[in-house]
Amino acid sequence: MSMQIARRGILFVLSSPSGAGKTSIARRLLEVENNTQMSISVTTRPKRPDELEGRDYKFVDQFRFDKIVEQGGFLEHAKVFGHCYGTPRDHVEELLAHEMDVIFDIDWQGAQQLAATSPRDLVTVFVLPPSLKELENRLRRRSQDSDKVVAQRMDQAVNEMSHYKEYDYVIINTALDDSVATAQAILRAERARRKRYLNIDHFVQSLTNGGILR
């Protein structure tokens, strides 16, 4: 009978300045790629009207967040625009062990921490806007933030984009469909890396011995 080849999942990170499109790309990847699941961050940020508990984030107060940090319960955590975000360690490890690719919508600080804690599993993609003007237009079209917050996010965007060199891949998000296709191609290529397969040596040995394990 054929031998089943086990594969460890991928930590697939998408980062960008707010409004550049990483969240839209991540959600579309979930729709078009099997064996993918979004990493659900824990956050102290207030819930937006279109967000659902457990789908977009797990919303907690600062006391609970700090407790999880103390217990070592996050793979990564960061403070962004006055609010804390963190990735639960145990849940992600379980998904990777079951061949699930975990998609992360996090900033460069979180990506740096994952690079330190989980370099073998990590694939990083930085999403850039086609221009600063288009980035501002996208932020205003969201109608979720005040003019003051939009201005803060634009000021922060320049600093955030300076970290693009730390990433494996870059996508310039001019058109969402094209950007999703590129992200999908990256994910599929990374799945085929030899190091992802846990028993590839045993599998190849079975082929050279006639292809059938008895």
N, CA, C and O of each residue as an XYZ file, in Angstrom:
856
protein
N       0.832     -1.189      0.000
C       0.000      0.000      0.000
C       0.870      1.244      0.000
O       2.045      1.183      0.363
N       0.301      2.370     -0.405
C       1.055      3.607     -0.477
C       1.338      4.130      0.919
O       0.531      3.992      1.838
N       2.505      4.734      1.046
C       2.890      5.320      2.324
C       2.417      6.762      2.384
O       2.594      7.514      1.426
N       1.818      7.152      3.499
C       1.367      8.526      3.675
C       2.522      9.380      4.174
O       3.219      9.005      5.117
N       2.722     10.534      3.535
C       3.818     11.429      3.896
C       3.269     12.518      4.803
O       2.400     13.289      4.398
N       3.770     12.583      6.016
C       3.322     13.595      6.971
C       4.056     14.912      6.725
O       5.255     14.923      6.443
N       3.336     16.003      6.833
C       3.924     17.328      6.635
C       3.607     18.203      7.835
O       2.477     18.214      8.322
N       4.594     18.927      8.303
C       4.345     19.897      9.368
C       3.796     21.183      8.753
O       4.209     21.589      7.666
N       2.869     21.812      9.452
C       2.272     23.042      8.948
C       3.238     24.206      8.931
O       4.360     24.117      9.428
N       2.777     25.302      8.348
C       3.578     26.513      8.158
C       2.975     27.654      8.974
O       1.756     27.771      9.093
N       3.840     28.486      9.528
C       3.425     29.769     10.082
C       3.560     30.792      8.956
O       4.666     31.229      8.636
N       2.441     31.168      8.363
C       2.449     32.021      7.167
C       2.055     33.438      7.584
O       0.880     33.724      7.814
N       3.048     34.316      7.677
C       2.849     35.662      8.223
C       2.635     36.672      7.102
O       3.405     36.736      6.144
N       1.575     37.454      7.246
C       1.327     38.610      6.382
C       1.389     39.860      7.253
O       0.658     39.975      8.237
N       2.265     40.794      6.886
C       2.374     42.060      7.598
C       2.258     43.209      6.610
O       2.558     43.063      5.425
N       1.817     44.351      7.119
C       1.725     45.546      6.282
C       1.367     46.724      7.165
O       0.954     46.532      8.309
N       1.518     47.944      6.656
C       0.917     49.078      7.363
C      -0.598     48.906      7.386
O      -1.165     48.282      6.489
N      -1.248     49.446      8.389
C      -2.704     49.358      8.477
C      -3.331     49.936      7.218
O      -3.029     51.060      6.817
N      -4.224     49.139      6.592
C      -4.915     49.586      5.394
C      -4.290     49.138      4.091
O      -4.863     49.364      3.025
N      -3.111     48.499      4.152
C      -2.442     48.090      2.912
C      -3.010     46.810      2.328
O      -2.781     46.511      1.156
N      -3.761     46.036      3.143
C      -4.459     44.900      2.555
C      -4.136     43.528      3.104
O      -4.625     42.534      2.567
N      -3.327     43.430      4.160
C      -2.946     42.098      4.640
C      -4.140     41.292      5.125
O      -4.191     40.079      4.921
N      -5.098     41.950      5.764
C      -6.262     41.230      6.283
C      -7.141     40.706      5.154
O      -7.638     39.582      5.222
N      -7.333     41.512      4.121
C      -8.133     41.072      2.969
C      -7.474     39.893      2.267
O      -8.157     38.949      1.872
N      -6.162     39.937      2.109
C      -5.446     38.833      1.470
C      -5.555     37.574      2.330
O      -5.784     36.481      1.813
N      -5.390     37.733      3.642
C      -5.474     36.583      4.539
C      -6.834     35.909      4.466
O      -6.923     34.683      4.403
N      -7.889     36.707      4.474
C      -9.240     36.130      4.443
C      -9.517     35.424      3.123
O     -10.191     34.394      3.104
N      -9.013     35.957      2.034
C      -9.211     35.290      0.744
C      -8.420     33.992      0.667
O      -8.889     33.014      0.085
N      -7.221     33.974      1.250
C      -6.437     32.739      1.269
C      -7.187     31.622      1.970
O      -7.148     30.470      1.539
N      -7.867     31.965      3.046
C      -8.651     30.974      3.772
C      -9.738     30.366      2.893
O     -10.081     29.192      3.036
N     -10.280     31.183      1.975
C     -11.355     30.717      1.103
C     -10.850     29.806     -0.008
O     -11.552     28.881     -0.418
N      -9.649     30.055     -0.496
C      -9.180     29.345     -1.690
C      -8.197     28.214     -1.394
O      -7.921     27.397     -2.273
N      -7.663     28.153     -0.169
C      -6.671     27.134      0.161
C      -7.178     26.219      1.275
O      -7.592     26.687      2.335
N      -7.140     24.904      1.021
C      -7.470     23.938      2.056
C      -6.358     23.875      3.101
O      -5.246     24.349      2.871
N      -6.672     23.293      4.234
C      -5.705     23.103      5.317
C      -5.081     24.414      5.788
O      -3.906     24.458      6.150
N      -5.868     25.464      5.779
C      -5.420     26.745      6.311
C      -6.379     27.195      7.411
O      -7.579     26.924      7.364
N      -5.831     27.874      8.380
C      -6.652     28.434      9.450
C      -6.021     29.737      9.923
O      -4.799     29.856     10.012
N      -6.857     30.689     10.217
C      -6.367     31.975     10.680
C      -5.908     31.865     12.120
O      -6.577     31.251     12.952
N      -4.772     32.460     12.407
C      -4.356     32.598     13.794
C      -5.223     33.676     14.441
O      -5.242     34.824     13.996
N      -5.930     33.297     15.481
C      -6.811     34.236     16.166
C      -6.042     34.854     17.338
O      -5.743     34.179     18.323
N      -5.733     36.120     17.216
C      -4.969     36.803     18.251
C      -5.854     37.181     19.431
O      -7.054     37.416     19.292
N      -5.226     37.231     20.581
C      -5.844     37.808     21.768
C      -5.498     39.291     21.776
O      -4.346     39.651     21.533
N      -6.463     40.152     22.047
C      -6.191     41.587     22.037
C      -6.956     42.319     23.131
O      -8.023     41.891     23.572
N      -6.377     43.431     23.549
C      -7.054     44.325     24.490
C      -7.805     45.436     23.759
O      -8.436     46.281     24.394
N      -7.738     45.438     22.427
C      -8.420     46.479     21.654
C      -9.935     46.283     21.701
O     -10.408     45.147     21.660
N     -10.704     47.372     21.785
C     -12.170     47.236     21.740
C     -12.631     46.622     20.422
O     -12.020     46.848     19.377
N     -13.687     45.863     20.473
C     -14.229     45.202     19.285
C     -14.886     46.212     18.366
O     -15.654     47.064     18.814
N     -14.581     46.116     17.064
C     -15.226     46.957     16.062
C     -16.593     46.373     15.703
O     -16.844     45.191     15.939
N     -17.483     47.202     15.131
C     -18.855     46.736     14.858
C     -18.938     45.497     13.964
O     -19.842     44.678     14.123
N     -17.995     45.358     13.023
C     -18.070     44.238     12.080
C     -17.264     43.028     12.532
O     -17.129     42.067     11.774
N     -16.731     43.051     13.734
C     -15.904     41.956     14.223
C     -16.683     41.029     15.145
O     -17.610     41.443     15.842
N     -16.277     39.756     15.127
C     -16.914     38.750     15.972
C     -15.890     38.145     16.926
O     -14.758     37.860     16.534
N     -16.287     37.953     18.160
C     -15.450     37.280     19.151
C     -15.146     35.854     18.690
O     -16.052     35.087     18.363
N     -13.850     35.514     18.669
C     -13.445     34.177     18.278
C     -13.228     34.002     16.795
O     -12.576     33.042     16.386
N     -13.752     34.896     15.969
C     -13.491     34.836     14.531
C     -12.373     35.788     14.147
O     -11.444     35.409     13.433
N     -12.460     37.009     14.614
C     -11.456     38.020     14.290
C     -10.390     38.110     15.383
O      -9.193     38.120     15.096
N     -10.828     38.174     16.614
C      -9.941     38.243     17.769
C     -10.610     37.602     18.967
O     -11.815     37.352     18.969
N      -9.806     37.340     19.988
C     -10.319     37.036     21.313
C     -10.064     38.274     22.163
O      -8.916     38.646     22.407
N     -11.137     38.904     22.608
C     -11.027     40.193     23.284
C     -10.943     39.986     24.796
O     -11.806     39.345     25.396
N      -9.887     40.538     25.404
C      -9.678     40.404     26.841
C      -9.292     41.762     27.413
O      -8.947     42.688     26.679
N      -9.357     41.862     28.741
C      -8.889     43.093     29.376
C      -7.383     43.003     29.621
O      -6.772     41.952     29.428
N      -6.797     44.120     30.048
C      -5.349     44.176     30.209
C      -4.846     43.202     31.281
O      -3.774     42.615     31.139
N      -5.622     43.037     32.344
C      -5.219     42.130     33.423
C      -5.062     40.704     32.903
O      -4.059     40.046     33.178
N      -6.060     40.227     32.147
C      -6.011     38.870     31.606
C      -4.862     38.721     30.620
O      -4.176     37.699     30.619
N      -4.645     39.728     29.784
C      -3.556     39.676     28.807
C      -2.208     39.545     29.517
O      -1.376     38.722     29.138
N      -2.005     40.356     30.537
C      -0.731     40.322     31.270
C      -0.509     38.965     31.939
O       0.625     38.494     32.029
N      -1.575     38.344     32.402
C      -1.462     37.021     33.020
C      -0.967     35.986     32.008
O      -0.119     35.152     32.325
N      -1.508     36.049     30.786
C      -1.076     35.101     29.750
C       0.399     35.307     29.426
O       1.133     34.338     29.229
N       0.835     36.555     29.368
C       2.250     36.857     29.131
C       3.112     36.241     30.230
O       4.127     35.606     29.943
N       2.712     36.426     31.474
C       3.466     35.895     32.622
C       3.588     34.370     32.562
O       4.603     33.804     32.968
N       2.554     33.721     32.056
C       2.534     32.259     31.997
C       3.230     31.707     30.748
O       3.274     30.492     30.555
N       3.773     32.586     29.901
C       4.436     32.144     28.681
C       3.476     31.593     27.652
O       3.842     30.732     26.853
N       2.241     32.088     27.666
C       1.199     31.532     26.812
C       1.138     32.079     25.405
O       0.294     31.651     24.618
N       2.021     33.028     25.061
C       2.012     33.603     23.714
C       3.259     33.197     22.938
O       4.363     33.189     23.482
N       3.074     32.859     21.661
C       4.214     32.699     20.758
C       4.853     34.045     20.472
O       6.074     34.152     20.358
N       4.026     35.063     20.357
C       4.494     36.430     20.158
C       3.442     37.368     20.704
O       2.259     37.032     20.753
N       3.877     38.545     21.114
C       2.920     39.562     21.538
C       3.547     40.937     21.358
O       4.768     41.087     21.405
N       2.707     41.928     21.153
C       3.198     43.277     20.890
C       2.138     44.296     21.279
O       0.959     43.974     21.425
N       2.589     45.528     21.442
C       1.678     46.640     21.710
C       1.676     47.552     20.501
O       2.723     48.056     20.094
N       0.484     47.769     19.918
C       0.350     48.560     18.694
C      -0.759     49.584     18.895
O      -1.888     49.225     19.227
N      -0.437     50.862     18.692
C      -1.416     51.942     18.858
C      -2.139     51.866     20.200
O      -3.347     52.083     20.286
N      -1.375     51.554     21.242
C      -1.922     51.573     22.591
C      -2.658     50.328     23.022
O      -3.155     50.268     24.147
N      -2.744     49.311     22.141
C      -3.441     48.071     22.482
C      -2.503     46.879     22.313
O      -1.592     46.910     21.486
N      -2.733     45.835     23.098
C      -1.873     44.659     23.090
C      -2.476     43.544     22.231
O      -3.692     43.358     22.188
N      -1.594     42.809     21.550
C      -1.994     41.686     20.705
C      -1.047     40.520     20.986
O       0.149     40.729     21.191
N      -1.571     39.298     20.996
C      -0.725     38.138     21.221
C      -1.288     36.889     20.567
O      -2.499     36.768     20.379
N      -0.396     35.950     20.217
C      -0.779     34.691     19.577
C      -0.682     33.543     20.569
O       0.407     33.265     21.070
N      -1.801     32.859     20.872
C      -1.771     31.737     21.828
C      -0.871     30.603     21.342
O      -1.018     30.125     20.217
N       0.053     30.178     22.189
C       1.066     29.197     21.806
C       0.485     27.801     21.586
O       0.722     27.204     20.536
N      -0.259     27.271     22.537
C      -0.688     25.876     22.500
C      -1.559     25.569     21.288
O      -1.397     24.528     20.652
N      -2.481     26.473     20.969
C      -3.391     26.235     19.850
C      -2.643     26.166     18.532
O      -2.928     25.306     17.699
N      -1.686     27.069     18.335
C      -0.923     27.087     17.084
C      -0.082     25.827     16.951
O      -0.023     25.239     15.871
N       0.562     25.407     18.015
C       1.384     24.195     17.965
C       0.555     22.971     17.596
O       1.017     22.102     16.856
N      -0.657     22.906     18.106
C      -1.541     21.786     17.783
C      -1.901     21.783     16.296
O      -1.917     20.728     15.661
N      -2.187     22.957     15.746
C      -2.523     23.051     14.329
C      -1.354     22.628     13.445
O      -1.548     21.893     12.477
N      -0.151     23.080     13.762
C       1.023     22.726     12.965
C       1.247     21.223     12.963
O       1.607     20.649     11.934
N       1.038     20.588     14.094
C       1.242     19.148     14.202
C       0.229     18.358     13.386
O       0.470     17.198     13.051
N      -0.917     18.986     13.060
C      -1.953     18.327     12.266
C      -1.970     18.826     10.815
O      -3.006     18.795     10.152
N      -0.802     19.289     10.331
C      -0.609     19.661      8.932
C      -1.449     20.861      8.498
O      -1.754     21.012      7.315
N      -1.819     21.708      9.447
C      -2.546     22.932      9.116
C      -1.563     24.084      8.964
O      -0.635     24.236      9.759
N      -1.778     24.893      7.931
C      -0.984     26.101      7.738
C      -1.710     27.256      8.413
O      -2.869     27.540      8.109
N      -1.016     27.916      9.328
C      -1.626     28.950     10.154
C      -1.260     30.314      9.587
O      -0.083     30.663      9.499
N      -2.277     31.083      9.202
C      -2.067     32.391      8.600
C      -2.104     33.461      9.682
O      -3.043     33.526     10.476
N      -1.080     34.290      9.703
C      -0.944     35.346     10.696
C      -1.125     36.714     10.043
O      -0.533     37.002      9.003
N      -1.941     37.537     10.661
C      -2.127     38.934     10.272
C      -1.539     39.767     11.414
O      -2.264     40.236     12.291
N      -0.204     39.945     11.388
C       0.484     40.598     12.499
C       1.484     41.628     11.976
O       1.776     41.669     10.781
N       2.007     42.458     12.880
C       2.945     43.495     12.472
C       4.378     42.972     12.559
O       4.611     41.816     12.912
N       5.331     43.845     12.232
C       6.742     43.446     12.166
C       7.286     43.022     13.523
O       8.189     42.188     13.595
N       6.746     43.589     14.602
C       7.221     43.194     15.933
C       6.888     41.726     16.209
O       7.721     40.975     16.716
N       5.661     41.333     15.870
C       5.267     39.946     16.042
C       6.060     39.017     15.148
O       6.438     37.920     15.558
N       6.316     39.462     13.912
C       7.094     38.643     12.980
C       8.511     38.422     13.500
O       9.065     37.331     13.363
N       9.088     39.448     14.092
C      10.428     39.300     14.647
C      10.455     38.269     15.772
O      11.388     37.471     15.867
N       9.439     38.287     16.614
C       9.394     37.324     17.716
C       9.222     35.901     17.199
O       9.846     34.973     17.715
N       8.376     35.722     16.177
C       8.211     34.382     15.596
C       9.511     33.911     14.941
O       9.834     32.724     14.974
N      10.247     34.842     14.352
C      11.535     34.486     13.741
C      12.517     33.980     14.792
O      13.380     33.152     14.500
N      12.380     34.484     16.018
C      13.263     34.059     17.101
C      12.816     32.737     17.716
O      13.648     31.923     18.117
N      11.493     32.520     17.791
C      10.980     31.335     18.489
C      10.680     30.160     17.566
O      10.771     29.008     17.990
N      10.322     30.434     16.299
C       9.878     29.356     15.395
C      10.430     29.542     13.984
O       9.659     29.533     13.024
N      11.741     29.711     13.833
C      12.289     30.030     12.500
C      12.073     28.938     11.458
O      11.910     29.242     10.276
N      12.070     27.692     11.866
C      11.956     26.596     10.899
C      10.568     26.532     10.268
O      10.424     26.108      9.121
N       9.560     26.948     11.005
C       8.184     26.864     10.513
C       7.721     28.133      9.802
O       6.629     28.157      9.234
N       8.530     29.177      9.825
C       8.066     30.520      9.469
C       8.279     30.870      8.003
O       9.340     30.609      7.435
N       7.240     31.471      7.393
C       7.321     32.096      6.069
C       6.708     33.488      6.205
O       5.578     33.622      6.674
N       7.441     34.523      5.801
C       6.970     35.891      6.024
C       6.791     36.648      4.711
O       7.610     36.560      3.797
N       5.684     37.397      4.652
C       5.337     38.182      3.458
C       4.979     39.593      3.912
O       4.146     39.769      4.801
N       5.603     40.592      3.306
C       5.263     41.984      3.621
C       4.445     42.564      2.473
O       4.846     42.494      1.311
N       3.300     43.135      2.812
C       2.384     43.701      1.824
C       2.555     45.222      1.797
O       2.391     45.894      2.816
N       2.884     45.746      0.629
C       3.073     47.182      0.452
C       1.912     47.784     -0.336
O       1.367     47.125     -1.222
N       1.525     49.023     -0.030
C       0.525     49.704     -0.860
C       1.193     50.226     -2.127
O       2.412     50.396     -2.146
N       0.422     50.485     -3.192
C       1.029     51.034     -4.411
C       1.532     52.462     -4.235
O       2.416     52.902     -4.970
N       0.971     53.195     -3.260
C       1.409     54.564     -2.972
C       0.881     54.966     -1.605
O      -0.051     54.349     -1.089
N       1.476     56.001     -1.015
C       0.984     56.500      0.270
C      -0.401     57.122      0.124
O      -1.232     57.025      1.027
N      -0.642     57.763     -1.020
C      -1.957     58.364     -1.246
C      -3.041     57.303     -1.279
O      -4.111     57.485     -0.698
N      -2.769     56.195     -1.958
C      -3.752     55.115     -2.008
C      -3.947     54.496     -0.623
O      -5.060     54.107     -0.269
N      -2.868     54.404      0.161
C      -2.993     53.896      1.519
C      -3.926     54.784      2.341
O      -4.786     54.278      3.061
N      -3.765     56.084      2.240
C      -4.638     57.006      2.971
C      -6.083     56.872      2.508
O      -7.004     56.881      3.325
N      -6.284     56.746      1.197
C      -7.650     56.584      0.670
C      -8.312     55.327      1.232
O      -9.491     55.348      1.586
N      -7.550     54.231      1.313
C      -8.100     52.977      1.832
C      -8.471     53.112      3.311
O      -9.505     52.607      3.748
N      -7.629     53.788      4.063
C      -7.936     53.995      5.479
C      -9.211     54.806      5.656
O     -10.018     54.515      6.539
N      -9.391     55.811      4.828
C     -10.589     56.648      4.952
C     -11.838     55.918      4.465
O     -12.928     56.142      4.993
N     -11.694     55.053      3.470
C     -12.845     54.302      2.972
C     -13.348     53.289      3.993
O     -14.517     52.905      3.953
N     -12.492     52.854      4.898
C     -12.924     51.898      5.921
C     -13.948     52.507      6.871
O     -14.787     51.802      7.432
N     -13.871     53.833      7.045
C     -14.830     54.572      7.900
C     -14.912     53.994      9.300
O     -15.964     54.034      9.937
N     -13.801     53.459      9.775
C     -13.770     52.876     11.123
C     -12.957     53.729     12.094
O     -13.061     53.562     13.310
N     -12.146     54.645     11.553
C     -11.237     55.419     12.380
C     -11.470     56.913     12.189
O     -11.875     57.352     11.112
N     -11.215     57.680     13.222
C     -11.328     59.136     13.137
C     -10.185     59.714     12.308
O      -9.207     59.025     12.019
N     -10.317     60.984     11.929
C      -9.250     61.649     11.173
C      -7.939     61.625     11.948
O      -6.863     61.490     11.365
N      -8.038     61.757     13.270
C      -6.835     61.736     14.096
C      -6.147     60.380     14.032
O      -4.924     60.301     13.915
N      -6.933     59.318     14.109
C      -6.358     57.971     14.052
C      -5.768     57.690     12.677
O      -4.704     57.080     12.569
N      -6.460     58.137     11.614
C      -5.922     57.967     10.255
C      -4.568     58.651     10.137
O      -3.630     58.087      9.574
N      -4.466     59.863     10.665
C      -3.197     60.601     10.617
C      -2.111     59.857     11.377
O      -0.965     59.810     10.929
N      -2.455     59.276     12.521
C      -1.486     58.499     13.299
C      -1.013     57.275     12.525
O       0.172     56.941     12.523
N      -1.959     56.618     11.872
C      -1.613     55.416     11.113
C      -0.726     55.763      9.907
O       0.178     55.001      9.565
N      -0.978     56.884      9.277
C      -0.141     57.305      8.153
C       1.268     57.636      8.620
O       2.242     57.299      7.947
N       1.382     58.301      9.781
C       2.709     58.607     10.324
C       3.475     57.325     10.635
O       4.683     57.237     10.411
N       2.756     56.339     11.154
C       3.383     55.072     11.538
C       3.751     54.224     10.325
O       4.661     53.398     10.397
N       3.043     54.424      9.208
C       3.237     53.575      8.027
C       4.668     53.617      7.517
O       5.210     52.590      7.109
N       5.283     54.791      7.535
C       6.649     54.922      7.029
C       7.604     54.068      7.855
O       8.464     53.386      7.299
N       7.459     54.102      9.171
C       8.296     53.270     10.038
C       8.044     51.793      9.799
O       8.982     50.999      9.732
N       6.772     51.421      9.672
C       6.442     50.010      9.464
C       7.027     49.491      8.154
O       7.556     48.381      8.105
N       6.932     50.289      7.098
C       7.420     49.844      5.788
C       8.935     49.714      5.741
O       9.467     49.029      4.869
N       9.638     50.361      6.666
C      11.102     50.251      6.686
C      11.563     48.846      7.057
O      12.738     48.519      6.892
N      10.652     48.011      7.554
C      11.009     46.657      7.976
C      10.820     45.619      6.870
O      10.972     44.423      7.119
N      10.498     46.049      5.673
C      10.212     45.087      4.608
C      11.394     44.176      4.315
O      11.201     43.043      3.873
N      12.624     44.651      4.554
C      13.812     43.859      4.246
C      13.939     42.628      5.143
O      14.705     41.715      4.835
N      13.197     42.598      6.246
C      13.262     41.467      7.165
C      12.396     40.289      6.708
O      12.399     39.235      7.344
N      11.661     40.464      5.619
C      10.677     39.465      5.188
C      11.200     38.639      4.014
O      12.063     39.084      3.257
N      10.656     37.424      3.882
C      11.060     36.533      2.792
C      10.536     37.013      1.441
O      11.225     36.907      0.427
N       9.308     37.541      1.435
C       8.647     37.925      0.193
C       7.991     39.300      0.360
O       7.688     39.730      1.473
N       7.782     39.969     -0.764
C       7.080     41.256     -0.789
C       5.986     41.198     -1.846
O       6.211     40.724     -2.960
N       4.801     41.682     -1.491
C       3.694     41.815     -2.440
C       3.280     43.284     -2.473
O       2.990     43.869     -1.430
N       3.251     43.880     -3.658
C       2.734     45.239     -3.817
C       1.261     45.116     -4.178
O       0.912     44.676     -5.274
N       0.409     45.507     -3.248
C      -1.025     45.232     -3.364
C      -1.734     46.298     -4.204
O      -2.443     47.159     -3.682
N      -1.523     46.215     -5.507
C      -2.210     47.115     -6.437
C      -3.619     46.622     -6.715
O      -4.568     47.407     -6.729
N      -3.753     45.325     -6.935
C      -5.058     44.707     -7.192
C      -5.183     43.479     -6.299
O      -4.294     42.628     -6.287
N      -6.273     43.382     -5.556
C      -6.418     42.327     -4.556
C      -6.337     40.938     -5.173
O      -5.655     40.069     -4.629
N      -7.015     40.705     -6.297
C      -7.004     39.373     -6.903
C      -5.580     38.926     -7.245
O      -5.209     37.777     -7.006
N      -4.793     39.839     -7.802
C      -3.408     39.509     -8.152
C      -2.579     39.233     -6.898
O      -1.744     38.328     -6.882
N      -2.817     40.013     -5.862
C      -2.064     39.835     -4.626
C      -2.396     38.503     -3.965
O      -1.509     37.828     -3.442
N      -3.664     38.125     -3.987
C      -4.065     36.833     -3.433
C      -3.428     35.695     -4.220
O      -2.960     34.719     -3.633
N      -3.408     35.814     -5.536
C      -2.792     34.770     -6.368
C      -1.310     34.629     -6.058
O      -0.787     33.516     -6.028
N      -0.634     35.741     -5.829
C       0.786     35.681     -5.487
C       0.991     35.033     -4.127
O       1.870     34.186     -3.965
N       0.185     35.427     -3.156
C       0.289     34.821     -1.818
C       0.012     33.324     -1.887
O       0.666     32.536     -1.205
N      -0.944     32.937     -2.699
C      -1.287     31.529     -2.863
C      -0.119     30.753     -3.478
O       0.170     29.630     -3.065
N       0.542     31.347     -4.452
C       1.699     30.700     -5.083
C       2.841     30.538     -4.084
O       3.521     29.512     -4.072
N       3.048     31.550     -3.252
C       4.097     31.455     -2.230
C       3.789     30.323     -1.257
O       4.665     29.517     -0.940
N       2.558     30.262     -0.788
C       2.174     29.232      0.168
C       2.357     27.836     -0.414
O       2.886     26.947      0.253
N       1.921     27.643     -1.655
C       2.031     26.317     -2.260
C       3.483     25.913     -2.473
O       3.843     24.753     -2.273
N       4.320     26.868     -2.880
C       5.742     26.556     -3.063
C       6.404     26.203     -1.737
O       7.222     25.285     -1.673
N       6.051     26.928     -0.682
C       6.656     26.666      0.621
C       6.214     25.323      1.198
O       6.966     24.685      1.935
N       5.009     24.900      0.870
C       4.560     23.573      1.319
C       5.425     22.457      0.747
O       5.561     21.395      1.354
N       6.009     22.702     -0.426
C       6.778     21.664     -1.114
C       8.240     21.620     -0.697
O       8.999     20.793     -1.201
N       8.645     22.489      0.209
C      10.030     22.430      0.676
C      10.299     21.090      1.368
O       9.469     20.576      2.119
N      11.474     20.550      1.092
C      11.830     19.236      1.637
C      11.735     19.206      3.156
O      11.312     18.198      3.723
N      12.118     20.281      3.822
C      12.155     20.283      5.282
C      10.765     20.199      5.916
O      10.647     19.903      7.105
N       9.707     20.457      5.129
C       8.357     20.386      5.702
C       7.910     18.944      5.945
O       7.061     18.698      6.802
N       8.470     17.989      5.201
C       8.012     16.606      5.293
C       8.748     15.876      6.410
O       9.977     15.807      6.428
N       7.977     15.340      7.329
C       8.557     14.756      8.531
C       9.199     13.395      8.283
O      10.130     13.016      8.993
N       8.714     12.652      7.281
C       9.243     11.299      7.044
C       9.644     11.115      5.584
O       9.457     10.039      5.016
N      10.198     12.169      4.977
C      10.534     12.095      3.553
C      11.641     11.073      3.280
O      11.622     10.406      2.246
N      12.610     10.945      4.204
C      13.689      9.975      3.991
C      13.135      8.554      3.947
O      13.530      7.748      3.104
N      12.228      8.261      4.852
C      11.610      6.933      4.898
C      10.807      6.682      3.630
O      10.813      5.574      3.094
N      10.113      7.717      3.150
C       9.310      7.580      1.937
C      10.189      7.286      0.723
O       9.887      6.391     -0.067
N      11.278      8.045      0.577
C      12.168      7.827     -0.568
C      12.817      6.453     -0.481
O      13.007      5.782     -1.495
N      13.153      6.041      0.732
C      13.706      4.702      0.907
C      12.718      3.635      0.461
O      13.110      2.624     -0.121
N      11.435      3.861      0.735
C      10.434      2.883      0.316
C      10.337      2.818     -1.200
O      10.090      1.752     -1.762
N      10.530      3.947     -1.863
C      10.505      3.962     -3.340
C      11.670      3.175     -3.917
O      11.505      2.402     -4.860
N      12.837      3.376     -3.349
C      14.029      2.698     -3.869
C      14.036      1.210     -3.554
O      14.794      0.440     -4.144
N      13.170      0.811     -2.603
C      13.055     -0.608     -2.283
C      11.870     -1.269     -2.985
O      11.435     -2.354     -2.600
N      11.369     -0.619     -3.992
C      10.267     -1.195     -4.759
C       8.956     -0.423     -4.593
O       7.960     -0.739     -5.244
N       8.958      0.590     -3.719
C       7.794      1.452     -3.606
C       6.715      0.967     -2.689
O       5.714      1.660     -2.506
N       6.876     -0.217     -2.092
C       5.840     -0.747     -1.219
C       6.459     -1.144      0.117
O       7.430     -1.899      0.158
N       5.902     -0.641      1.191
C       6.340     -1.037      2.523
C       5.524     -2.243      2.986
O       4.297     -2.226      2.887
N       6.167     -3.265      3.478
C       5.465     -4.468      3.916
C       5.572     -4.584      5.447
O       5.047     -5.531      6.033
